[in-house]
Structure formats: C-alpha cells, structure tokens
Amino acid sequence: MTMFEAAMAGVLVTMFLALVRAVAGPTVPDRILAANMFGTKTVLLIAVLGFLTERPEWLDLAVVYALVNFVGTIAVAKYARFGNLASDDRKVG
C-alpha cells in the first residue's frame, strides 16, 4: 500500500465519521459543520485520486467543488439562522 492509498483510506474513514455526525446531530450547527467537513474531505479525495491516476485536471474540479461547498454552507447556515435566503428584514434609516 502506497502512501497515497493510505491517505485515501484515511480520508474515507473521516468522511464516514463526518457522515455519522451529520446524521446524529445533535444540533443544527453540528449537522451543518459535519456536512461542510464531508464536502472538504470530498475535495481531498478528488485531489488524491487525481494524483493517483495522473490526471491533474481533477484538481480544477476539486477547486470548483470547494467553492460550491463553501457557498452552499454559507447559504444553509443563513437559512438555518434566518429562515429564508432572499429577504433582509433590517430597518433602513
């Protein structure tokens, strides 16, 4: 087993643990952070697989996935906090 295969196995184990935490909770912020961690580990997995298969273009996919994961986490956190994504109930003036 090479070092990269061991790294991939470690990433898969931590992805499973993040998935367990996302399902188990106990609070909504715990679940949001666990889903974010799962997405981050997916980015690592894509990068390691791209290196193992000698396909450097997979790193571009990993970066795009990381950006989507970040924006998605911010959107879910805002929805969990305020109950909507579009309106802003702040008073002006």
Backbone torsions as a table, in degrees:
resi	resn	phi	psi	omega
1	MET	NA	125.1	-179.4
2	THR	-80.5	171.5	-179.4
3	MET	-63.0	-37.2	-178.2
4	PHE	-73.1	-34.1	175.4
5	GLU	-67.3	-36.6	175.9
6	ALA	-66.6	-38.8	177.3
7	ALA	-64.4	-40.1	177.9
8	MET	-63.9	-40.9	178.0
9	ALA	-64.0	-41.1	177.6
10	GLY	-63.6	-40.1	178.1
11	VAL	-65.0	-40.6	178.5
12	LEU	-64.0	-38.1	177.9
13	VAL	-64.7	-44.7	-179.8
14	THR	-69.1	-30.2	174.6
15	MET	-64.7	-41.0	177.7
16	PHE	-63.4	-42.7	178.9
17	LEU	-64.2	-38.5	177.2
18	ALA	-66.2	-37.6	178.0
19	LEU	-65.3	-39.1	176.6
20	VAL	-62.7	-43.6	179.9
21	ARG	-66.7	-36.3	179.3
22	ALA	-65.8	-33.9	179.2
23	VAL	-80.6	-41.1	-174.1
24	ALA	-76.2	-30.9	179.7
25	GLY	84.2	-130.7	9.2
26	PRO	-87.5	-18.1	-177.5
27	THR	-111.6	165.6	179.7
28	VAL	-63.3	-44.1	177.2
29	PRO	-60.4	-35.1	175.6
30	ASP	-60.8	-42.6	-179.1
31	ARG	-68.3	-39.7	178.6
32	ILE	-64.0	-46.0	179.6
33	LEU	-66.0	-35.8	177.8
34	ALA	-66.9	-39.5	176.7
35	ALA	-65.6	-38.1	175.8
36	ASN	-63.8	-42.5	178.7
37	MET	-64.4	-37.9	176.9
38	PHE	-61.4	-42.4	177.4
39	GLY	-64.3	-39.2	178.1
40	THR	-65.5	-40.7	177.5
41	LYS	-67.3	-31.3	175.5
42	THR	-65.1	-38.8	176.2
43	VAL	-61.3	-44.3	177.4
44	LEU	-62.0	-41.4	179.7
45	LEU	-63.5	-42.8	177.8
46	ILE	-62.6	-41.6	-179.7
47	ALA	-65.4	-43.8	180.0
48	VAL	-66.8	-41.8	178.1
49	LEU	-64.2	-38.2	176.1
50	GLY	-62.7	-37.3	178.2
51	PHE	-70.8	-41.8	-179.0
52	LEU	-66.1	-36.9	-179.2
53	THR	-90.8	3.8	179.9
54	GLU	56.5	44.8	177.1
55	ARG	-120.6	86.5	-175.8
56	PRO	-64.6	-19.4	179.4
57	GLU	-67.9	-15.8	176.3
58	TRP	-67.1	-23.7	177.3
59	LEU	-66.1	-34.7	175.2
60	ASP	-63.1	-42.0	177.2
61	LEU	-63.0	-38.5	179.1
62	ALA	-64.3	-39.8	179.3
63	VAL	-66.4	-42.7	178.1
64	VAL	-63.3	-43.0	178.8
65	TYR	-62.8	-38.0	178.5
66	ALA	-63.8	-40.8	178.5
67	LEU	-66.4	-42.3	177.8
68	VAL	-64.2	-39.9	178.5
69	ASN	-62.3	-42.6	-179.7
70	PHE	-64.4	-49.2	-179.2
71	VAL	-64.0	-39.7	178.2
72	GLY	-63.8	-39.8	178.4
73	THR	-65.4	-41.3	177.6
74	ILE	-63.3	-42.3	-179.8
75	ALA	-64.6	-43.3	179.7
76	VAL	-66.5	-39.7	178.4
77	ALA	-64.4	-41.3	177.9
78	LYS	-64.9	-41.7	179.2
79	TYR	-64.7	-40.3	179.0
80	ALA	-66.1	-32.7	-177.8
81	ARG	-80.9	-45.6	-171.7
82	PHE	-107.5	-15.0	178.8
83	GLY	85.4	-1.8	175.6
84	ASN	-154.5	168.9	179.9
85	LEU	-113.6	-20.2	-169.6
86	ALA	-96.3	-47.6	-171.4
87	SER	-86.9	154.2	178.4
88	ASP	-124.6	112.1	-172.7
89	ASP	-88.6	14.9	178.3
90	ARG	-71.1	144.9	178.2
91	LYS	-87.9	134.3	-179.2
92	VAL	-105.5	133.1	174.1
93	GLY	100.7	NA	NA
